[in-house]
Amino acid sequence: MIARKFLVSGRVQGVGFRWFVQRTADSLGLNGYVRNMRDGRVEVWAEGPAERVEALRLELAGGSRWAMVTGVEEQAVEYVGEHDGFLITY
């Protein structure tokens, strides 16, 4: 099990991107959260098997139907296993 934090930039707020991330992460069986940041980016914390976290990263880079992703920063973080499910937080 691994954990990653992603910072997604572009037109990713106000276009249903957080719901897209939640649905995608749920379908992959990942735990964590997604939230808007004040600077216009979206933060994603994902925990789970490495291949599923990588699949989420690829989906983030592609974006949702109405989003326009211009960048995805990835940071390896310590797996803590404290998340139960995948939530949209505020």
C-alpha positions in Angstrom: 0.0 0.0 0.0 1.2 3.5 -0.9 0.0 7.1 -0.4 0.4 10.0 -2.8 -0.6 13.6 -2.7 -1.5 15.2 -6.1 -1.9 18.9 -6.8 -3.9 19.3 -10.0 -3.8 22.7 -11.8 -5.8 24.2 -14.7 -9.5 24.7 -14.9 -10.4 22.2 -12.2 -12.7 24.2 -9.9 -16.4 24.8 -10.6 -16.5 22.1 -13.2 -17.4 19.0 -11.2 -13.8 17.9 -11.0 -13.9 16.8 -7.4 -16.9 14.6 -8.1 -15.1 13.1 -11.0 -12.1 12.3 -8.8 -14.3 10.8 -6.1 -16.1 8.5 -8.5 -12.9 7.5 -10.1 -11.1 6.8 -6.8 -14.2 4.9 -5.5 -14.2 2.7 -8.6 -10.5 1.9 -8.0 -11.1 1.1 -4.4 -8.9 3.9 -3.1 -9.1 5.7 0.2 -8.4 9.4 0.7 -9.9 12.8 -0.1 -10.2 15.5 -2.7 -10.5 19.2 -2.0 -10.3 22.7 -3.6 -7.4 24.9 -2.6 -7.5 28.6 -2.4 -5.0 29.1 -5.2 -7.3 27.4 -7.7 -5.7 24.0 -7.7 -7.3 20.8 -6.4 -5.5 18.6 -3.9 -6.0 14.8 -4.0 -4.7 12.4 -1.3 -4.9 8.8 -2.4 -4.0 5.6 -0.5 -4.1 2.1 -1.9 -2.3 -0.5 -4.0 0.4 1.2 -6.2 -1.1 0.2 -9.5 -4.5 1.7 -8.6 -2.9 4.9 -7.3 -1.0 5.1 -10.6 -4.3 4.5 -12.5 -5.8 7.5 -10.6 -2.8 9.7 -11.5 -3.4 8.9 -15.2 -7.1 9.8 -14.9 -6.3 13.0 -13.1 -3.9 14.0 -15.9 -6.7 13.4 -18.5 -9.3 15.3 -16.5 -13.0 15.2 -16.6 -15.3 16.2 -19.4 -15.5 19.9 -18.4 -12.1 20.3 -16.8 -8.8 21.4 -18.5 -5.9 20.0 -16.6 -2.6 21.7 -17.2 -0.5 20.0 -14.6 -0.4 17.3 -12.0 2.3 17.5 -9.3 2.9 14.2 -7.4 4.4 13.8 -3.9 5.1 10.5 -2.2 3.7 10.8 1.4 3.7 8.4 4.3 0.9 5.8 4.2 -1.1 6.2 7.4 -4.2 4.2 6.6 -6.5 6.6 8.4 -8.9 7.3 5.6 -12.0 5.1 5.2 -13.4 5.5 1.7 -12.8 8.5 -0.6 -14.4 11.8 0.4 -14.9 15.3 -0.9 -13.7 17.7 1.8 -14.0 21.4 2.1 
